């Protein structure tokens, strides 16, 4: 779909005007407590992926204006770091309350600019607010465990110190939750942040800034910059005052950011690609395994780092599973995320559609069988049919590349050892799913699978208390949970002589 300035539908137009009247949809960046335009007037458009309709525009800030945001965050850091933890916690909790008060409107904004079904968007707002609550509590228990002195006549103490200004670069598939998961942890420990949201979904980030301001978070502590993504990211990486970089996105971009962050030796945390296996053993509850696989594959229209990309099924139940899975996939409702009952929304851009098409064509050319879907949806534009490919092998692109779309790849395996070998044959190691009624087997796979997170007989496994992250080239560090503050704090050790 070509992103031209199409006219919004009457419903969309009414929503946009209402959001603007409420002050939730602001066509400005947020820097040091001020809502700013680009100094040269430059801007870029934001479009609804369902129909290409123009939603609004945001500033294309210059490099100097990105530095202004760093200036503001740097100037605000000292006071915020010295703010009592309970005060920081109160502001985070108030921010969460405001998010829940505006839950429906925040979800509507998200669906308009990202395309996901409204039900999923509402769920994301609740998920995002949960991180603010969690890290508000963490702000009150930042002290690390003590250390016994190895020396005579010494007293020792450990404390956590905020690292300073933090750059947060977030993706378009979860435009609210990925911001709060990072920002709440950073703010809780006393850091200030500069957020660079994905160019496709800036309005969700800016709406969060509106609510942060209402929650009493002072100028400079939380900033949102918009514009050319590579240029802004380079400015953030080059500035030595930015002491930590947190990124969620592709492994390819993650490698580049690591290179850019190296000269200033920043603290770096990253959540990168997924390519999750979904392993079904013959002893599993087959109907439940099918339902769980549908949920794991097609959530967020398959545009999810946790999406089940390689569905591995034991030979004895492979045919039965494939038939039931394909039937359910074909029945999924595709459409505009604001329409009732829609389960699959549009993809984010034309490149995503082309990648789905390329993976399907490559697999079919190399011997896979098509059980459902296979191409663009009759709705046209950025809609792609829920697609099921059977008999996928390692020679096919979809076996080794993350599709990031509603295309499911089914592969049979003969035994537990082969399932583990196939699952681990990837550079990624974020999440894996296992369906089995054998508890001992589940324990063996928990040890044998090289993935940071494992869901056994379930799909949902994330939440604010969870240390989210992967192994191998799926990232560095953990977000959420008690470990979520590690990326934004240093441990300080004090040793004091007591014999003077």
Long-range contacts (C-beta under 8 A, 24 or more apart in sequence): 1-49, 1-52, 1-350, 1-380, 1-381, 1-382, 2-52, 2-350, 3-45, 3-47, 3-52, 4-52, 5-45, 5-54, 6-47, 6-51, 6-52, 6-53, 6-54, 7-53, 7-54, 8-48, 8-53, 8-54, 8-55, 9-51, 9-53, 11-338, 12-48, 12-53, 12-55, 12-112, 12-338, 15-108, 15-112, 16-55, 16-56, 16-112, 19-105, 19-108, 19-109, 22-105, 23-210, 24-102, 24-105, 24-106, 24-109, 24-207, 24-210, 25-56, 25-109, 25-203, 25-206, 25-207, 26-203, 26-206, 26-207, 26-210, 27-56, 27-57, 27-58, 27-59, 28-58, 28-59, 28-206, 29-58, 29-59, 29-61, 29-65, 29-206, 29-224, 29-225, 29-226, 29-227, 30-206, 30-209, 30-213, 30-222, 30-223, 30-224, 31-65, 31-68, 31-69, 31-72, 31-223, 31-224, 31-225, 32-68, 32-69, 32-71, 32-72, 32-73, 32-75, 32-76, 32-219, 32-220, 32-223, 33-72, 33-213, 33-218, 33-219, 33-220, 34-219, 36-61, 36-65, 38-62, 38-65, 38-227, 39-64, 39-65, 42-227, 44-199, 44-227, 46-113, 46-200, 46-201, 46-202, 46-203, 47-113, 48-112, 48-113, 48-115, 49-113, 49-114, 49-115, 49-200, 49-345, 49-346, 49-347, 49-348, 49-349, 49-381, 49-382, 50-115, 50-335, 50-336, 50-337, 50-338, 50-345, 50-346, 50-381, 50-382, 51-336, 51-381, 52-381, 55-112, 55-113, 55-203, 56-203, 58-202, 58-203, 58-206, 58-226, 59-226, 59-227, 60-226, 60-227, 60-228, 61-225, 61-226, 61-227, 61-232, 62-227, 63-231, 63-232, 63-235, 65-225, 66-194, 66-225, 66-227, 66-231, 66-232, 66-235, 66-236, 67-235, 67-239, 69-194, 69-223, 69-225, 70-165, 70-194, 70-235, 70-236, 70-239, 70-241, 70-242, 72-219, 72-220, 72-223, 73-165, 73-192, 73-193, 73-194, 73-220, 73-221, 73-223, 74-164, 74-165, 74-192, 74-241, 75-220, 76-192, 76-218, 76-219, 76-220, 76-221, 77-162, 77-164, 77-165, 77-190, 77-191, 77-192, 77-220, 79-218, 80-187, 80-190, 80-191, 80-192, 80-218, 80-221, 81-161, 81-162, 81-190, 81-191, 82-190, 83-190, 85-139, 85-140, 85-142, 85-188, 86-139, 86-140, 88-136, 88-139, 88-187, 88-188, 88-190, 89-136, 89-137, 89-139, 89-140, 89-188, 90-136, 91-187, 91-215, 91-216, 91-217, 92-132, 92-133, 92-135, 92-136, 92-139, 92-184, 92-187, 92-188, 92-215, 93-132, 93-133, 93-136, 94-215, 94-216, 95-132, 95-211, 95-212, 95-215, 95-217, 96-129, 96-130, 96-132, 96-133, 96-136, 97-215, 98-211, 98-214, 98-215, 99-125, 99-128, 99-129, 99-132, 99-208, 99-211, 100-125, 100-126, 100-129, 102-207, 102-211, 105-207, 106-176, 106-204, 106-207, 108-338, 109-203, 109-204, 109-207, 110-175, 110-176, 110-201, 110-204, 111-337, 111-338, 111-345, 112-203, 112-338, 113-175, 113-200, 113-201, 113-202, 113-203, 113-204, 114-172, 114-173, 114-175, 114-200, 114-201, 114-204, 114-345, 114-348, 115-301, 115-337, 115-345, 115-346, 115-347, 115-348, 115-382, 116-300, 116-301, 116-337, 116-345, 117-337, 117-342, 117-343, 117-344, 117-345, 118-337, 118-338, 118-342, 120-299, 120-300, 120-337, 121-337, 124-174, 124-176, 124-177, 125-176, 127-177, 127-462, 127-463, 127-464, 128-176, 128-177, 128-179, 128-180, 128-181, 129-180, 130-463, 130-464, 131-177, 131-180, 131-181, 131-184, 131-185, 131-464, 131-480, 132-180, 132-184, 133-464, 134-184, 134-464, 134-465, 134-480, 134-481, 135-184, 135-185, 135-187, 135-188, 135-464, 135-484, 135-485, 136-184, 136-188, 138-185, 138-188, 138-482, 138-484, 138-485, 139-188, 139-189, 142-188, 142-189, 142-485, 142-489, 144-491, 147-493, 149-495, 151-495, 153-497, 153-498, 153-499, 154-495, 154-496, 154-497, 154-498, 155-495, 155-496, 155-498, 156-493, 156-494, 156-495, 156-496, 157-493, 157-494, 157-496, 158-491, 158-492, 158-493, 158-494, 159-491, 159-492, 159-494, 160-189, 160-485, 160-489, 160-490, 160-491, 160-492, 161-190, 161-489, 161-490, 161-491, 161-492, 162-186, 162-189, 162-190, 162-191, 162-488, 162-489, 162-490, 163-191, 163-243, 163-244, 163-267, 163-488, 163-489, 163-490, 164-191, 164-192, 164-241, 164-242, 164-243, 164-244, 165-191, 165-192, 165-193, 165-194, 165-241, 165-242, 165-243, 165-244, 166-191, 166-192, 166-193, 166-194, 166-242, 166-243, 166-244, 166-245, 166-246, 166-488, 167-193, 167-194, 167-196, 167-233, 167-236, 167-237, 167-242, 167-244, 167-245, 167-246, 168-193, 168-194, 168-195, 168-196, 168-246, 168-247, 169-196, 169-233, 169-236, 169-245, 169-246, 169-247, 169-248, 169-249, 169-257, 170-195, 170-196, 170-197, 170-198, 170-205, 170-248, 171-198, 171-248, 171-249, 172-197, 172-198, 172-199, 172-200, 172-201, 172-348, 173-300, 173-303, 173-304, 173-305, 173-348, 174-248, 174-300, 175-201, 175-204, 175-205, 176-204, 176-205, 176-208, 178-248, 179-204, 179-205, 179-208, 180-208, 181-464, 181-468, 181-479, 181-480, 181-484, 182-246, 182-248, 182-479, 183-222, 185-479, 185-480, 185-484, 185-485, 185-487, 185-488, 186-244, 186-246, 186-487, 186-488, 187-217, 187-221, 187-222, 188-485, 189-485, 189-488, 189-489, 191-244, 191-488, 191-489, 192-220, 192-221, 192-222, 192-223, 193-221, 193-222, 193-223, 194-223, 194-224, 194-225, 194-236, 194-242, 195-222, 195-223, 195-224, 195-225, 196-224, 196-225, 196-226, 196-229, 196-232, 196-233, 196-236, 197-224, 197-226, 198-229, 199-226, 199-227, 199-229, 200-348, 200-349, 202-226, 233-257, 233-260, 234-260, 237-261, 237-264, 237-266, 238-263, 238-264, 239-264, 240-264, 242-266, 243-267, 244-268, 244-269, 244-487, 244-488, 245-269, 246-270, 246-479, 246-487, 246-488, 247-271, 248-272, 248-305, 251-427, 251-428, 251-473, 251-474, 254-475, 267-487, 267-488, 268-476, 268-477, 269-475, 269-476, 269-477, 269-478, 269-479, 269-487, 270-475, 270-476, 270-477, 271-305, 271-430, 271-468, 271-469, 271-470, 271-474, 271-475, 271-479, 272-305, 272-428, 272-430, 272-470, 272-473, 272-474, 272-475, 273-305, 273-402, 273-428, 273-430, 273-473, 273-474, 274-304, 274-305, 274-306, 274-307, 274-309, 274-402, 274-428, 274-430, 274-431, 274-470, 274-474, 275-309, 275-310, 275-400, 275-401, 275-402, 275-426, 275-428, 275-430, 276-306, 276-307, 276-308, 276-309, 276-310, 276-428, 276-430, 276-431, 276-432, 276-433, 276-451, 277-308, 277-309, 277-310, 277-311, 277-312, 277-422, 277-423, 277-432, 277-433, 277-449, 277-451, 278-308, 278-310, 278-311, 278-312, 278-432, 278-433, 278-435, 279-312, 279-413, 279-419, 279-423, 279-432, 279-433, 279-434, 279-435, 279-436, 279-445, 280-311, 280-312, 280-313, 280-314, 280-317, 280-321, 280-435, 281-314, 281-416, 281-419, 281-434, 281-435, 281-436, 281-438, 281-441, 282-314, 282-315, 282-316, 282-317, 283-436, 283-437, 283-438, 284-317, 284-435, 284-436, 284-437, 284-457, 285-435, 285-437, 285-457, 286-317, 286-320, 286-321, 286-324, 287-324, 288-435, 288-457, 289-321, 289-435, 290-321, 290-324, 290-325, 290-328, 291-328, 292-433, 292-435, 292-457, 292-458, 292-459, 293-325, 293-408, 293-433, 293-435, 294-325, 294-328, 294-329, 294-332, 295-459, 296-433, 296-455, 296-459, 297-329, 297-406, 297-408, 298-329, 298-332, 298-343, 298-344, 298-386, 298-406, 298-408, 299-459, 301-344, 301-345, 301-346, 301-347, 301-405, 301-406, 302-403, 302-404, 302-405, 302-406, 302-407, 303-347, 303-348, 303-352, 303-404, 303-405, 304-404, 305-430, 305-431, 305-474, 306-430, 306-431, 306-462, 307-404, 308-408, 308-433, 309-398, 309-402, 309-403, 309-409, 310-392, 310-399, 310-409, 310-411, 310-422, 310-423, 311-408, 311-409, 311-410, 311-411, 312-411, 312-412, 312-413, 312-419, 312-422, 312-423, 313-410, 313-411, 313-412, 313-413, 314-412, 314-413, 314-414, 314-415, 314-419, 315-412, 315-413, 315-414, 318-410, 318-412, 321-410, 322-371, 322-388, 322-390, 322-410, 323-371, 325-371, 325-388, 325-408, 325-410, 326-371, 326-372, 326-388, 326-390, 327-372, 329-371, 329-372, 329-373, 329-386, 329-387, 329-388, 329-408, 330-372, 330-373, 330-386, 330-388, 332-386, 332-406, 334-377, 334-379, 334-383, 334-385, 334-386, 335-379, 335-383, 344-383, 344-386, 344-406, 346-381, 346-382, 346-383, 347-382, 347-383, 347-384, 347-405, 348-382, 349-382, 350-382, 352-382, 352-404, 352-405, 353-382, 353-384, 353-405, 355-403, 355-404, 355-405, 356-384, 356-387, 356-403, 356-405, 356-406, 356-407, 357-384, 358-397, 359-396, 359-397, 359-398, 359-401, 359-403, 359-405, 359-407, 360-387, 360-389, 360-398, 360-407, 362-396, 362-397, 362-398, 363-389, 363-392, 363-396, 363-397, 363-398, 363-409, 364-389, 366-393, 366-395, 366-396, 367-391, 367-393, 368-392, 368-393, 368-396, 368-409, 371-410, 373-406, 373-407, 394-422, 394-425, 400-426, 402-428, 416-441, 416-444, 416-445, 419-445, 420-445, 420-448, 420-449, 423-449, 423-451, 424-448, 424-449, 424-450, 426-472, 427-472, 427-473, 428-470, 428-472, 428-473, 428-474, 429-470, 429-471, 429-472, 429-473, 429-474, 430-469, 430-470, 430-471, 430-474, 430-475, 431-455, 431-461, 431-470, 433-459, 452-478
